[in-house]
Amino acid sequence: MHWKRTFALIFSGQIFSILTSSMVQFSIIWHLTETTGSASVLMIAGLVGFLPQALLGPFIGVWLDRWNRKLTMIISDSLIAVSSLVLGAYYLWGEPSLWVVYVILFIRSAASSFHAPSFQAAVPLIAPEEQLTRVAGWHQLVFSASSVLGPALGIAVYSATSLGTVLLLDVAGALIANVMLLLVRIEQPKPEIDETPSFRKEFALGWRTFISAKAIVTITIVMAVFSVVFMPLAMLFPLMTLEHFGRGGYSASVIEAVFGIGMILGGGLLSVLASRWKDSTYMSISLVLIGLTCVLSGVVGSGMFWAFAVLSFFMGAAAPLFNGPYMAMIQKAYEPETLGRVLSLVTSIGLLSSPIGLALAGPVADRFGVQVWFFWSGIVVALLGVALFIKFLGTAEEKQTQE
């Protein structure tokens, strides 16, 4: 049970970091929504937030399997804290230009591109393989709890003080997370080769390792299409509340909160029912539910804000049923010494897909309304869920026939 104590320490620190980051993320998006009212500005903010992770991802994976994963998390979280400190100082002194906000978002994204895969690559070094799906459920719970409290606390601090104060709180959250990481020990796997790393050779090795698991390749393709149509919604939720329903920041934080509560319950359900069905079945159910809730959100009337809140709840509840099993499948499919580069490749594929959706969503939402993107993205996501279920059902039947 030593591994559980290790995760308790790590998660107790990460919840502070994720909570304050959630506060910052929502506060910045709401500030841009309130001050500009432009979907295109929100999409540019999304692009500068996604592109660094997408472009750096494949490069990071080559070295991540050689670096100390705990130290990588600490350094990257510290860089995120410094960027929050700089932007917080800007807002405390006055209103910075949009380009300053974009630059800071770019730096935070670059640091996150190191932090996220190093954390996920460290998980199999601590937990037994049969517990990886359960741990993924715990991680979703931690993330979801922060997603509930973050927007509400963020908008409260933002309204009472300023965006600068919210950003300074993010610095404190990162410090707490780093202290907790210093208290745990994570065994580092030895790299496959000892000579000086060749990027070309090791990237090729990472790619060959990735494509060796055909099921992961299939799901990653689905994830990429999902990212194109769904990721822009993260930026469009506040605009939906402001433009379609004519409500303010607290109503926008309610939507974020009910989405997060749904994620908590979905993550809890996943951790309890982790071994009842195949991982691919959970992912198919998740996509169909997300798709249906998006479609209904796209047709709900302007006077039905609370119906939108209910739909957001079920959308959030469905999300962990995809994210958790997908990560667990990856962690089970590859050896720990190659997992870092595989995770960074997978992350990059998703993040390189996201800018396509962001580039399309801004002009579409500005011209036709934000609901149009909700509706058609829902159609695509639901179809992806059906296709994924049919694909893996056929694979299961083929295996039974061969046996």
C-alpha positions as CSV (number, residue, x, y, z in Angstrom):
1,M,0.0,0.0,0.0
2,H,3.1,2.3,-0.1
3,W,2.1,3.4,-3.6
4,K,-1.2,4.7,-2.3
5,R,0.6,6.9,0.2
6,T,2.8,8.3,-2.6
7,F,-0.2,9.1,-4.7
8,A,-1.9,10.7,-1.7
9,L,1.0,13.1,-1.3
10,I,1.3,13.9,-5.0
11,F,-2.5,14.4,-5.5
12,S,-2.8,16.6,-2.4
13,G,-0.2,18.9,-3.9
14,Q,-1.5,18.7,-7.4
15,I,-5.0,19.7,-6.4
16,F,-3.8,23.1,-5.2
17,S,-1.9,23.6,-8.5
18,I,-4.8,22.4,-10.6
19,L,-7.3,24.5,-8.6
20,T,-5.4,27.7,-9.0
21,S,-4.7,27.0,-12.6
22,S,-8.4,26.4,-13.1
23,M,-9.1,29.8,-11.5
24,V,-6.6,31.5,-13.8
25,Q,-7.8,29.7,-16.9
26,F,-11.5,30.7,-16.3
27,S,-10.7,34.2,-15.2
28,I,-8.6,34.9,-18.3
29,I,-11.2,33.5,-20.7
30,W,-14.0,35.4,-18.9
31,H,-11.9,38.6,-18.9
32,L,-11.4,38.3,-22.7
33,T,-15.0,37.4,-23.2
34,E,-16.3,40.4,-21.2
35,T,-13.9,43.0,-22.6
36,T,-13.9,42.0,-26.2
37,G,-17.0,39.8,-26.9
38,S,-15.2,38.3,-29.8
39,A,-15.1,34.6,-30.5
40,S,-12.0,35.3,-32.7
41,V,-10.1,36.8,-29.8
42,L,-11.0,33.7,-27.7
43,M,-9.9,31.4,-30.5
44,I,-6.5,33.2,-30.8
45,A,-6.0,32.8,-27.0
46,G,-6.8,29.1,-27.5
47,L,-4.4,28.8,-30.4
48,V,-1.5,30.3,-28.5
49,G,-2.4,28.0,-25.6
50,F,-2.4,24.9,-27.7
51,L,0.3,25.4,-30.3
52,P,3.4,25.3,-28.1
53,Q,2.3,21.9,-26.6
54,A,1.5,20.6,-30.1
55,L,4.8,21.7,-31.6
56,L,7.1,20.8,-28.7
57,G,5.4,17.5,-27.9
58,P,7.3,15.2,-30.2
59,F,10.7,16.7,-29.3
60,I,10.0,16.5,-25.5
61,G,9.2,12.8,-25.7
62,V,12.7,11.9,-26.9
63,W,14.3,13.4,-23.8
64,L,11.5,12.8,-21.3
65,D,12.3,9.1,-21.1
66,R,15.9,10.1,-20.1
67,W,15.1,13.0,-17.7
68,N,14.1,12.6,-14.1
69,R,10.3,12.8,-14.3
70,K,9.8,14.3,-10.8
71,L,12.4,17.1,-11.5
72,T,10.8,17.8,-14.9
73,M,7.4,18.3,-13.2
74,I,8.9,20.6,-10.6
75,I,10.8,22.8,-13.1
76,S,7.9,23.1,-15.5
77,D,5.4,23.9,-12.7
78,S,7.9,26.6,-11.5
79,L,8.0,28.2,-14.9
80,I,4.2,28.3,-15.0
81,A,4.3,30.0,-11.6
82,V,6.8,32.6,-12.9
83,S,4.6,33.4,-15.9
84,S,1.6,33.8,-13.7
85,L,3.7,36.2,-11.5
86,V,4.7,38.3,-14.5
87,L,1.2,38.6,-15.9
88,G,-0.3,39.1,-12.4
89,A,2.1,42.1,-12.0
90,Y,1.0,43.5,-15.4
91,Y,-2.7,43.4,-14.3
92,L,-2.0,44.8,-10.9
93,W,-0.3,47.8,-12.6
94,G,-2.9,48.2,-15.3
95,E,-4.5,46.6,-18.4
96,P,-1.8,44.8,-20.6
97,S,-2.1,44.7,-24.3
98,L,-3.6,41.5,-25.9
99,W,-0.2,40.5,-27.2
100,V,1.2,40.4,-23.7
101,V,-1.6,38.1,-22.6
102,Y,-0.9,35.9,-25.7
103,V,2.8,35.7,-24.9
104,I,2.3,34.6,-21.3
105,L,-0.3,32.0,-22.4
106,F,2.3,30.8,-24.9
107,I,4.9,30.4,-22.2
108,R,2.5,28.6,-19.8
109,S,1.5,26.2,-22.6
110,A,5.2,25.4,-23.3
111,A,5.8,24.6,-19.7
112,S,2.7,22.5,-19.5
113,S,3.9,20.5,-22.5
114,F,6.6,19.2,-20.2
115,H,4.5,18.8,-17.0
116,A,1.6,16.8,-18.3
117,P,3.4,13.9,-20.1
118,S,6.0,13.6,-17.3
119,F,3.3,13.2,-14.7
120,Q,1.4,10.6,-16.8
121,A,4.7,8.8,-17.6
122,A,5.5,8.6,-13.8
123,V,2.2,7.0,-12.9
124,P,3.2,3.4,-14.1
125,L,6.4,3.7,-12.1
126,I,4.4,4.0,-8.9
127,A,1.1,2.1,-9.3
128,P,0.7,-1.6,-10.2
129,E,-0.5,-2.3,-13.7
130,E,-3.9,-3.7,-12.6
131,Q,-4.5,-0.4,-10.7
132,L,-3.8,2.0,-13.6
133,T,-7.4,2.5,-14.6
134,R,-8.4,3.1,-11.0
135,V,-5.6,5.6,-10.6
136,A,-6.8,7.3,-13.8
137,G,-10.2,7.7,-12.1
138,W,-8.5,9.2,-9.1
139,H,-6.7,11.7,-11.3
140,Q,-10.0,12.6,-13.0
141,L,-11.5,13.2,-9.5
142,V,-8.7,15.5,-8.5
143,F,-9.0,17.4,-11.8
144,S,-12.7,17.5,-11.7
145,A,-12.9,18.8,-8.1
146,S,-10.6,21.6,-9.1
147,S,-12.8,22.3,-12.2
148,V,-15.8,22.8,-9.9
149,L,-14.2,25.1,-7.4
150,G,-11.8,26.9,-9.8
151,P,-14.3,28.9,-11.9
152,A,-16.4,29.8,-8.8
153,L,-13.4,30.9,-6.8
154,G,-11.8,32.5,-9.8
155,I,-14.8,34.7,-10.6
156,A,-15.3,35.6,-6.9
157,V,-11.6,36.7,-6.6
158,Y,-11.7,38.4,-10.0
159,S,-14.9,40.3,-9.2
160,A,-13.7,41.3,-5.7
161,T,-10.2,42.3,-6.6
162,S,-8.6,41.8,-10.1
163,L,-7.2,39.3,-12.5
164,G,-3.8,40.1,-11.1
165,T,-4.7,38.7,-7.7
166,V,-6.0,35.4,-9.3
167,L,-2.7,35.0,-11.1
168,L,-0.7,35.5,-7.9
169,L,-2.7,32.8,-6.2
170,D,-1.5,30.4,-9.0
171,V,2.0,31.0,-7.9
172,A,1.1,29.8,-4.4
173,G,-0.6,26.7,-5.8
174,A,2.5,25.7,-7.8
175,L,4.7,26.1,-4.8
176,I,2.6,23.7,-2.7
177,A,2.6,21.2,-5.5
178,N,6.3,21.3,-5.8
179,V,6.8,20.9,-2.0
180,M,4.6,17.7,-2.1
181,L,6.6,16.3,-5.0
182,L,9.9,16.8,-3.1
183,L,8.5,14.6,-0.3
184,V,8.0,11.5,-2.6
185,R,10.4,9.1,-4.3
186,I,9.8,8.1,-7.9
187,E,12.1,5.4,-9.4
188,Q,13.5,6.4,-12.7
189,P,13.7,3.7,-15.4
190,K,17.0,3.4,-17.3
191,P,17.0,4.5,-20.9
192,E,17.3,1.8,-23.6
193,I,20.6,3.1,-24.8
194,D,23.4,4.8,-23.0
195,E,25.1,6.8,-25.8
196,T,24.3,10.4,-26.6
197,P,20.7,10.6,-27.8
198,S,20.0,11.1,-31.5
199,F,16.8,12.9,-32.0
200,R,16.1,11.4,-35.4
201,K,16.7,7.8,-34.2
202,E,14.8,8.1,-30.9
203,F,11.9,9.9,-32.5
204,A,11.7,7.1,-35.1
205,L,11.8,4.6,-32.2
206,G,9.0,6.5,-30.5
207,W,6.9,6.5,-33.6
208,R,7.5,2.7,-34.2
209,T,6.7,2.0,-30.6
210,F,3.4,4.0,-30.9
211,I,2.2,2.4,-34.1
212,S,3.0,-1.1,-32.8
213,A,-0.3,-1.0,-30.8
214,K,-2.9,-0.9,-33.5
215,A,-5.8,-0.3,-31.0
216,I,-4.1,2.8,-29.7
217,V,-3.5,4.1,-33.2
218,T,-7.2,3.7,-34.0
219,I,-8.4,5.5,-30.8
220,T,-5.8,8.3,-31.3
221,I,-7.2,9.0,-34.8
222,V,-10.7,9.2,-33.2
223,M,-9.3,11.5,-30.5
224,A,-7.7,13.7,-33.2
225,V,-11.1,14.2,-35.0
226,F,-12.8,14.7,-31.6
227,S,-10.2,17.4,-30.7
228,V,-11.0,19.3,-33.9
229,V,-14.7,19.7,-33.2
230,F,-14.8,19.6,-29.4
231,M,-11.8,21.5,-28.1
232,P,-13.1,25.0,-29.2
233,L,-16.1,24.5,-26.9
234,A,-13.8,25.0,-23.9
235,M,-13.3,28.6,-25.1
236,L,-16.9,29.1,-26.3
237,F,-18.8,28.1,-23.1
238,P,-18.4,31.6,-21.5
239,L,-19.4,33.2,-24.8
240,M,-22.5,31.0,-24.9
241,T,-23.5,32.2,-21.5
242,L,-22.9,35.9,-22.3
243,E,-24.3,36.1,-25.9
244,H,-27.0,33.5,-26.1
245,F,-28.4,33.6,-22.6
246,G,-27.4,37.2,-21.8
247,R,-25.9,36.3,-18.4
248,G,-22.8,37.4,-16.6
249,G,-19.7,35.9,-15.0
250,Y,-21.3,34.1,-12.1
251,S,-23.7,32.3,-14.4
252,A,-20.7,31.3,-16.6
253,S,-18.9,30.0,-13.5
254,V,-22.1,27.9,-12.7
255,I,-21.8,26.2,-16.0
256,E,-18.1,25.4,-15.4
257,A,-19.0,24.2,-11.9
258,V,-21.8,21.8,-13.0
259,F,-19.6,20.5,-15.8
260,G,-16.9,19.8,-13.1
261,I,-19.4,18.2,-10.8
262,G,-20.4,15.9,-13.6
263,M,-16.7,15.1,-14.1
264,I,-16.3,14.2,-10.4
265,L,-19.2,11.8,-10.6
266,G,-18.0,10.4,-13.9
267,G,-14.5,9.9,-12.5
268,G,-16.0,8.3,-9.3
269,L,-18.1,6.0,-11.4
270,L,-15.1,5.0,-13.5
271,S,-13.0,4.2,-10.4
272,V,-15.8,2.0,-9.1
273,L,-16.6,0.2,-12.3
274,A,-13.1,0.2,-13.8
275,S,-13.0,-3.5,-14.7
276,R,-16.7,-4.2,-15.5
277,W,-16.4,-3.4,-19.3
278,K,-13.7,-3.0,-21.8
279,D,-11.9,0.4,-21.9
280,S,-13.1,0.9,-25.5
281,T,-16.7,0.4,-24.4
282,Y,-16.4,3.2,-21.9
283,M,-14.9,5.5,-24.5
284,S,-17.7,4.8,-27.0
285,I,-20.4,5.6,-24.4
286,S,-18.5,8.8,-23.5
287,L,-18.4,10.1,-27.1
288,V,-22.1,9.3,-27.8
289,L,-23.2,11.1,-24.5
290,I,-21.0,14.1,-25.2
291,G,-22.3,14.3,-28.8
292,L,-26.0,14.2,-27.7
293,T,-25.5,16.8,-25.1
294,C,-23.7,19.1,-27.5
295,V,-26.5,18.7,-30.1
296,L,-29.2,19.6,-27.6
297,S,-27.1,22.6,-26.4
298,G,-27.1,23.8,-29.9
299,V,-30.9,24.0,-30.1
300,V,-31.9,25.1,-26.6
301,G,-33.7,28.4,-26.4
302,S,-32.2,31.6,-25.0
303,G,-34.6,31.5,-22.0
304,M,-33.5,27.9,-21.0
305,F,-30.3,28.6,-19.2
306,W,-30.9,25.9,-16.6
307,A,-31.5,23.3,-19.3
308,F,-28.1,24.2,-20.7
309,A,-26.7,23.7,-17.1
310,V,-28.2,20.2,-16.9
311,L,-26.8,19.3,-20.3
312,S,-23.4,20.6,-19.2
313,F,-23.5,18.4,-16.2
314,F,-24.1,15.2,-18.3
315,M,-21.4,16.4,-20.8
316,G,-18.9,16.7,-17.9
317,A,-20.0,13.3,-16.5
318,A,-19.2,11.6,-19.8
319,A,-15.7,13.1,-20.2
320,P,-13.8,10.9,-17.7
321,L,-15.2,7.8,-19.4
322,F,-13.1,8.6,-22.4
323,N,-10.0,10.3,-20.9
324,G,-9.4,7.7,-18.1
325,P,-9.6,4.5,-20.1
326,Y,-7.7,6.0,-23.0
327,M,-4.8,6.9,-20.8
328,A,-4.9,3.5,-19.0
329,M,-4.9,1.7,-22.4
330,I,-1.7,3.7,-23.4
331,Q,0.0,3.0,-20.0
332,K,-0.8,-0.8,-20.4
333,A,0.3,-1.0,-24.0
334,Y,3.9,0.3,-23.7
335,E,6.9,-0.3,-21.5
336,P,7.7,2.5,-18.9
337,E,11.1,3.3,-20.6
338,T,9.3,4.3,-23.8
339,L,6.1,5.7,-22.4
340,G,7.2,9.3,-22.2
341,R,7.9,9.7,-25.9
342,V,4.6,7.8,-26.8
343,L,2.6,10.1,-24.5
344,S,4.1,13.2,-25.9
345,L,3.4,12.0,-29.4
346,V,-0.2,11.2,-28.6
347,T,-0.6,14.6,-26.8
348,S,0.9,16.4,-29.8
349,I,-1.5,14.7,-32.2
350,G,-4.5,15.9,-30.2
351,L,-3.1,19.3,-29.8
352,L,-2.1,19.7,-33.4
353,S,-5.7,18.8,-34.3
354,S,-7.1,21.4,-31.9
355,P,-5.9,24.5,-33.8
356,I,-7.8,23.4,-36.8
357,G,-11.0,23.5,-34.8
358,L,-10.0,26.8,-33.2
359,A,-9.3,28.4,-36.5
360,L,-12.7,27.3,-37.9
361,A,-14.8,27.9,-34.7
362,G,-13.9,31.6,-34.3
363,P,-15.3,32.8,-37.7
364,V,-18.2,30.4,-37.6
365,A,-19.3,31.5,-34.1
366,D,-18.9,35.2,-35.0
367,R,-20.9,34.9,-38.2
368,F,-23.6,32.3,-37.4
369,G,-23.7,32.2,-33.6
370,V,-22.0,30.0,-31.0
371,Q,-24.9,27.5,-31.0
372,V,-24.1,26.4,-34.5
373,W,-20.7,25.1,-33.5
374,F,-22.3,23.2,-30.5
375,F,-24.8,21.5,-32.7
376,W,-22.6,20.3,-35.5
377,S,-19.7,19.3,-33.2
378,G,-22.2,17.2,-31.3
379,I,-23.2,15.4,-34.5
380,V,-19.6,14.5,-35.4
381,V,-18.7,13.4,-31.8
382,A,-21.8,11.1,-31.6
383,L,-20.9,9.5,-34.9
384,L,-17.3,8.9,-33.7
385,G,-18.7,7.1,-30.6
386,V,-20.8,4.8,-32.8
387,A,-17.9,4.1,-35.2
388,L,-15.5,3.3,-32.3
389,F,-18.0,0.9,-30.8
390,I,-18.5,-0.9,-34.1
391,K,-14.8,-1.1,-34.7
392,F,-13.9,-2.7,-31.4
393,L,-17.0,-4.9,-31.5
394,G,-15.8,-6.3,-34.8
395,T,-12.3,-6.8,-33.3
396,A,-13.7,-8.7,-30.4
397,E,-15.8,-11.0,-32.6
398,E,-12.8,-11.6,-34.8
399,K,-10.7,-12.7,-31.8
400,Q,-13.5,-15.0,-30.7
401,T,-13.7,-16.6,-34.1
402,Q,-9.9,-17.2,-34.2
403,E,-10.1,-18.8,-30.7
